[in-house]
């Protein structure tokens, strides 16, 4: 039976609430969505019959409260399966997940500077994606989500970015060669969506997701919705000026945050040290400057390389200033920071020290919950799968 637009919207609200706040009772769904208890019971009953959700037992009653016990509902695993993929300059990654985000299969291809310019093309990516799809046929995946290093222009089927390589990456060729439904979104917005639907644990719907990668981007979840989803300038945190007399950024301005704290610029500065310092530990770790990676830089940092220490401590200082400015401008309950730099505990702790110092100077108490998310090569691919789950199952 065909459902109406109104019925579809009600179903979305209920399922979205179970994903983002589950386990949750029918009565709490009703209170949080303003959908009548009778309608919630009817729709959730249908979802249980479809094996999309299930009852997991009674909620622990609050002390001193009486009344009917609440039966909690949660998402059922293995209902359906989805493929996620992330395109980046460091690697391309694929994963197969179920509808709860549990990873079933994963595959990645690390890219060197040489690979990016000579190997990675639409055809290379399409071949790798098709191989991965074929390896997942027994799971009958419903669709594919792709997290991209920029913004997806739906009309032109292109990536909007200031990176010349991705500007010329032909998305239309990809769409024409893959038979499954495909959805594209900015990689950090995908991560923000995944954080809410899969990892938020029902705590809140207002948070900032701050990603430090080759470039930098900041996404804001406000009242359960991605803020300014169609305004491509909102979130380009790397182009906030932190030093007006600083280095010239690709965007034409001087002293942008990304010239201090993005992976691309940190690597660029490390290469200068490699060329000009005989005492740098980088030369003990690699033979050519083009082989410098964030991992190499972190190793040199731990060895006590003075030049690298200066670069990374400057990066952390300007990141802390920017994060504290965000805290004062944006209504959020937590800030989630993600990036390969922060897999080094010394840098994570230094960032927290800078954050506390900045707020103390202002005479403010730090009520923000700053969380440094564990770095994982498949975070983007998992987030892309979540995009697909949201588009095909939740909505």
C-alpha positions as CSV (number, residue, x, y, z in Angstrom):
1,X,0.0,0.0,0.0
2,X,1.3,3.4,-1.0
3,X,1.9,5.8,1.9
4,X,1.1,9.5,1.8
5,X,3.8,12.2,2.2
6,X,2.5,13.0,5.7
7,X,2.7,9.3,6.7
8,X,6.3,9.1,5.3
9,X,7.2,12.2,7.2
10,X,5.8,10.8,10.5
11,X,7.7,7.5,9.9
12,X,10.9,9.5,9.3
13,X,10.6,11.4,12.5
14,X,10.0,8.2,14.5
15,X,12.9,6.2,12.9
16,X,15.2,9.2,13.1
17,X,14.5,9.5,16.8
18,X,15.2,5.8,17.4
19,X,18.5,6.1,15.5
20,X,19.6,9.3,17.3
21,X,18.2,8.7,20.8
22,X,17.7,4.9,21.0
23,X,17.1,2.9,23.0
24,X,14.0,4.9,23.6
25,X,10.4,4.2,24.6
26,X,7.3,4.9,22.6
27,X,6.1,7.4,25.1
28,X,9.4,9.4,24.9
29,X,9.2,9.3,21.1
30,X,5.7,10.7,21.3
31,X,6.9,13.5,23.7
32,X,9.9,14.4,21.6
33,X,8.2,14.4,18.2
34,X,4.7,15.6,19.1
35,X,3.3,12.6,17.4
36,X,0.3,11.0,19.2
37,X,1.0,7.9,21.3
38,X,-1.5,5.9,19.2
39,X,0.3,6.8,15.9
40,X,3.7,6.1,17.4
41,X,2.5,2.6,18.6
42,X,1.0,1.9,15.1
43,X,4.1,2.9,13.2
44,X,6.6,1.2,15.5
45,X,4.5,-1.9,15.3
46,X,4.9,-1.9,11.6
47,X,8.6,-1.4,11.9
48,X,8.8,-4.3,14.3
49,X,7.0,-6.5,11.8
50,X,9.5,-5.4,9.2
51,X,12.3,-6.4,11.5
52,X,13.7,-2.8,11.3
53,X,13.4,-2.2,15.1
54,X,12.9,-4.4,18.1
55,X,12.0,-4.2,21.8
56,X,15.0,-4.7,24.1
57,X,13.2,-4.7,27.4
58,X,12.0,-2.4,30.1
59,X,13.7,0.9,31.1
60,X,15.0,1.1,34.6
61,X,12.4,3.2,36.4
62,X,13.4,6.5,38.0
63,X,13.4,6.4,41.8
64,X,10.2,7.6,43.3
65,X,8.3,7.5,40.0
66,X,5.3,5.3,39.4
67,X,3.2,4.4,36.4
68,X,3.5,2.0,33.4
69,X,7.0,0.7,32.7
70,X,8.6,1.9,29.6
71,X,9.5,-0.7,26.9
72,X,12.6,0.4,25.0
73,X,13.0,0.2,21.3
74,X,16.2,0.1,19.3
75,X,17.4,-0.5,15.7
76,X,17.6,-4.1,14.6
77,X,21.0,-5.1,13.1
78,X,21.4,-6.9,9.8
79,X,18.1,-5.5,8.4
80,X,19.8,-4.2,5.2
81,X,23.3,-3.4,4.0
82,X,25.0,-0.4,2.5
83,X,28.4,0.6,1.0
84,X,30.4,3.6,2.0
85,X,33.5,5.1,0.4
86,X,35.7,8.1,1.0
87,X,37.7,9.9,-1.6
88,X,40.8,11.7,-0.2
89,X,44.3,12.6,-1.2
90,X,45.7,10.1,1.3
91,X,43.7,7.1,0.4
92,X,40.4,5.8,-1.0
93,X,38.5,3.5,1.3
94,X,35.5,1.3,1.1
95,X,33.3,-0.4,3.7
96,X,30.2,-2.5,3.8
97,X,28.0,-1.9,6.8
98,X,24.6,-3.1,8.1
99,X,21.9,-0.6,8.9
100,X,23.3,0.0,12.4
101,X,26.8,1.0,11.0
102,X,28.4,-2.2,11.9
103,X,31.3,-2.8,9.5
104,X,31.2,-6.1,7.7
105,X,33.9,-5.6,5.1
106,X,36.5,-3.0,4.5
107,X,39.2,-2.2,1.9
108,X,41.5,0.8,1.4
109,X,44.2,1.9,-1.0
110,X,46.9,4.3,0.3
111,X,47.9,6.9,-2.2
112,X,51.3,8.5,-2.5
113,X,51.9,11.9,-4.1
114,X,52.9,10.0,-7.3
115,X,49.7,7.9,-7.2
116,X,47.5,11.0,-6.9
117,X,48.9,12.5,-10.1
118,X,49.5,9.4,-12.1
119,X,47.2,6.6,-10.9
120,X,44.0,8.0,-9.3
121,X,41.4,8.6,-12.0
122,X,37.7,8.1,-12.5
123,X,38.4,4.8,-14.2
124,X,40.8,3.6,-11.4
125,X,38.2,4.5,-8.8
126,X,35.3,3.0,-10.7
127,X,37.2,-0.3,-11.1
128,X,38.1,-0.5,-7.4
129,X,34.5,0.3,-6.4
130,X,33.1,-2.3,-8.8
131,X,35.5,-4.9,-7.4
132,X,34.3,-4.0,-3.9
133,X,30.6,-4.2,-4.9
134,X,31.2,-7.6,-6.4
135,X,32.8,-8.8,-3.2
136,X,29.6,-7.8,-1.3
137,X,27.0,-9.4,-3.6
138,X,25.9,-11.9,-1.0
139,X,24.7,-9.0,1.2
140,X,22.7,-7.4,-1.6
141,X,23.8,-3.8,-0.8
142,X,21.0,-1.2,-1.3
143,X,23.1,1.7,-2.3
144,X,26.4,3.6,-2.0
145,X,27.3,6.7,-0.1
146,X,30.5,8.6,-1.2
147,X,32.2,11.1,1.1
148,X,34.0,13.7,-1.0
149,X,36.7,16.3,-0.3
150,X,34.6,19.3,-1.2
151,X,30.9,19.9,-2.0
152,X,28.7,18.1,-4.5
153,X,27.1,20.2,-7.2
154,X,24.0,18.1,-8.1
155,X,23.2,19.9,-11.3
156,X,26.7,19.7,-12.8
157,X,27.5,16.4,-11.1
158,X,30.9,17.8,-10.0
159,X,33.0,18.5,-6.9
160,X,33.1,22.1,-5.8
161,X,36.6,22.7,-4.4
162,X,39.7,24.9,-4.8
163,X,41.8,21.7,-5.3
164,X,42.5,21.5,-9.0
165,X,42.7,17.7,-9.0
166,X,39.2,17.1,-7.6
167,X,37.7,19.8,-9.7
168,X,38.4,17.7,-12.8
169,X,37.3,14.4,-11.2
170,X,34.4,13.3,-13.4
171,X,31.5,12.3,-11.1
172,X,29.1,11.8,-14.0
173,X,31.3,9.0,-15.4
174,X,31.1,7.4,-12.0
175,X,27.3,7.6,-11.8
176,X,26.9,6.3,-15.3
177,X,29.0,3.2,-14.6
178,X,27.5,2.1,-11.3
179,X,24.0,0.5,-11.2
180,X,23.2,1.1,-7.5
181,X,21.8,4.3,-6.1
182,X,24.7,6.7,-5.2
183,X,24.7,9.6,-2.8
184,X,27.4,12.2,-2.5
185,X,28.2,14.6,0.4
186,X,31.1,16.5,1.9
187,X,33.2,14.1,4.0
188,X,33.0,16.1,7.2
189,X,29.2,16.6,6.9
190,X,29.0,12.8,6.5
191,X,31.0,12.4,9.7
192,X,28.7,14.8,11.5
193,X,25.7,12.9,10.4
194,X,27.2,9.6,11.5
195,X,28.1,11.1,14.8
196,X,24.4,12.0,15.4
197,X,22.8,8.8,14.1
198,X,25.4,6.2,15.2
199,X,27.5,7.5,18.0
200,X,25.6,10.3,19.8
201,X,24.1,8.0,22.4
202,X,21.1,10.3,22.7
203,X,23.0,13.1,24.5
204,X,22.2,16.1,22.4
205,X,21.5,17.4,18.9
206,X,23.7,20.4,19.0
207,X,27.4,19.9,18.4
208,X,30.3,21.0,16.2
209,X,32.4,18.5,14.3
210,X,35.9,19.9,13.5
211,X,38.0,18.0,11.0
212,X,41.7,18.5,10.5
213,X,43.0,16.8,7.4
214,X,44.8,17.9,4.2
215,X,42.3,20.7,4.4
216,X,40.1,21.8,7.3
217,X,36.3,21.9,7.6
218,X,33.9,22.5,10.4
219,X,30.3,21.1,10.4
220,X,27.5,22.1,12.8
221,X,24.6,20.0,13.9
222,X,21.9,22.3,15.2
223,X,18.6,20.9,16.6
224,X,19.3,17.6,14.8
225,X,19.9,19.2,11.4
226,X,23.1,20.0,9.5
227,X,23.3,23.8,9.6
228,X,23.5,25.7,6.4
229,X,23.6,22.5,4.4
230,X,23.4,24.3,1.0
231,X,25.7,27.2,1.8
232,X,29.1,25.9,0.7
233,X,31.0,28.8,2.4
234,X,29.7,27.9,5.9
235,X,32.2,25.6,7.6
236,X,35.3,26.6,5.6
237,X,37.1,27.1,8.9
238,X,40.5,26.7,7.4
239,X,40.1,30.2,5.8
240,X,39.5,32.1,9.0
241,X,42.4,34.5,9.4
242,X,44.4,33.9,12.6
243,X,47.5,35.9,11.6
244,X,46.9,38.9,9.3
245,X,50.5,39.2,8.4
246,X,51.0,35.4,8.0
247,X,51.7,33.3,4.9
248,X,49.8,33.6,1.7
249,X,47.1,31.0,1.4
250,X,45.8,29.5,-1.8
251,X,42.6,31.5,-1.4
252,X,44.6,34.8,-1.8
253,X,44.4,35.9,1.9
254,X,47.2,35.9,4.4
255,X,47.4,34.0,7.6
256,X,44.5,31.6,7.2
257,X,44.2,28.9,9.8
258,X,45.0,26.2,7.3
259,X,48.4,27.7,6.6
260,X,49.3,26.8,10.2
261,X,47.3,23.7,11.1
262,X,46.2,21.8,8.0
263,X,48.1,18.6,7.1
264,X,49.0,19.9,3.7
265,X,50.7,23.0,5.1
266,X,52.4,21.1,8.0
267,X,53.9,18.7,5.4
268,X,54.9,21.6,3.2
269,X,56.8,23.2,6.1
270,X,58.3,19.9,7.1
271,X,59.7,19.6,3.6
272,X,61.3,23.0,3.9
273,X,63.0,21.8,7.1
274,X,64.1,18.6,5.3
275,X,65.8,20.7,2.6
276,X,67.4,23.2,4.9
277,X,68.4,21.4,8.1
278,X,71.2,18.9,8.3
279,X,70.2,18.0,11.9
280,X,66.5,17.2,11.4
281,X,65.4,13.8,12.4
282,X,63.3,13.6,9.2
283,X,66.4,12.6,7.3
284,X,66.8,9.6,9.6
285,X,63.2,8.6,8.9
286,X,62.9,9.0,5.1
287,X,65.2,9.5,2.1
288,X,63.2,12.0,0.1
289,X,61.1,15.0,1.1
290,X,58.1,13.8,-1.0
291,X,57.9,10.8,1.3
292,X,57.1,12.9,4.3
293,X,53.7,12.0,5.8
294,X,51.9,13.1,9.0
295,X,53.1,9.8,10.5
296,X,56.7,10.7,9.7
297,X,56.2,14.1,11.2
298,X,54.8,12.7,14.4
299,X,57.8,10.3,14.7
300,X,60.2,13.3,14.3
301,X,58.2,15.2,16.9
302,X,58.6,12.4,19.5
303,X,62.3,12.2,18.7
304,X,62.6,15.9,19.7
305,X,63.0,17.6,16.3
306,X,63.0,21.3,17.2
307,X,61.7,22.5,13.8
308,X,58.8,20.0,13.9
309,X,58.0,20.8,17.5
310,X,57.7,24.5,16.5
311,X,55.4,23.7,13.6
312,X,53.1,21.5,15.5
313,X,52.9,23.7,18.6
314,X,52.0,26.7,16.4
315,X,49.3,24.6,14.8
316,X,47.9,23.6,18.1
317,X,48.0,27.1,19.4
318,X,46.0,28.5,16.5
319,X,43.6,25.6,16.6
320,X,42.9,26.3,20.2
321,X,42.2,30.0,19.5
322,X,39.8,29.1,16.7
323,X,38.0,26.5,18.8
324,X,37.5,28.9,21.7
325,X,36.2,31.6,19.3
326,X,33.7,29.0,18.0
327,X,32.7,28.2,21.6
328,X,31.7,31.9,22.1
329,X,29.9,32.3,18.8
330,X,28.0,29.0,18.3
331,X,25.4,27.4,20.6
332,X,26.7,23.8,21.0
333,X,26.9,21.3,23.8
334,X,30.2,19.7,22.6
335,X,32.9,20.1,20.1
336,X,34.3,16.9,18.4
337,X,37.8,17.2,17.0
338,X,39.0,14.7,14.4
339,X,42.3,14.3,12.7
340,X,45.4,12.2,12.3
341,X,47.5,14.7,14.3
342,X,45.6,13.9,17.4
343,X,46.5,10.2,17.5
344,X,49.6,11.5,19.3
345,X,48.5,11.9,23.0
346,X,51.1,14.7,23.6
347,X,49.4,16.9,21.0
348,X,45.9,16.0,22.2
349,X,46.9,17.0,25.8
350,X,48.6,20.2,24.5
351,X,45.4,21.2,22.7
352,X,43.4,20.7,25.9
353,X,45.9,22.8,27.9
354,X,45.7,25.7,25.3
355,X,41.9,25.5,25.4
356,X,41.8,25.8,29.2
357,X,44.3,28.6,29.1
358,X,42.4,30.7,26.6
359,X,39.2,30.4,28.6
360,X,40.9,31.2,31.9
361,X,42.3,34.4,30.3
362,X,38.7,35.4,29.5
363,X,37.5,34.7,33.0
364,X,35.1,32.0,31.7
365,X,34.4,28.5,32.8
366,X,34.8,25.9,30.2
367,X,31.4,24.2,30.0
368,X,32.1,22.8,26.6
369,X,32.7,19.1,26.3
370,X,35.7,18.9,23.9
371,X,36.1,15.4,22.6
372,X,39.0,14.3,20.5
373,X,37.7,11.5,18.3
374,X,39.9,8.5,17.8
375,X,41.5,8.6,14.3
376,X,40.5,5.7,12.1
377,X,41.1,5.3,8.3
378,X,37.6,4.1,7.8
379,X,35.8,6.9,9.6
380,X,35.0,8.6,6.3
381,X,33.8,5.5,4.6
382,X,31.6,4.5,7.6
383,X,30.2,8.1,7.5
384,X,29.4,7.7,3.8
385,X,27.6,4.5,4.5
386,X,25.6,6.4,7.2
387,X,24.7,9.0,4.5
388,X,23.3,6.1,2.4
389,X,21.4,4.7,5.3
390,X,19.9,8.1,6.0
391,X,18.8,8.6,2.4
392,X,17.4,5.2,1.7
393,X,16.2,3.9,5.0
394,X,15.6,6.7,7.5
395,X,14.1,9.4,5.2
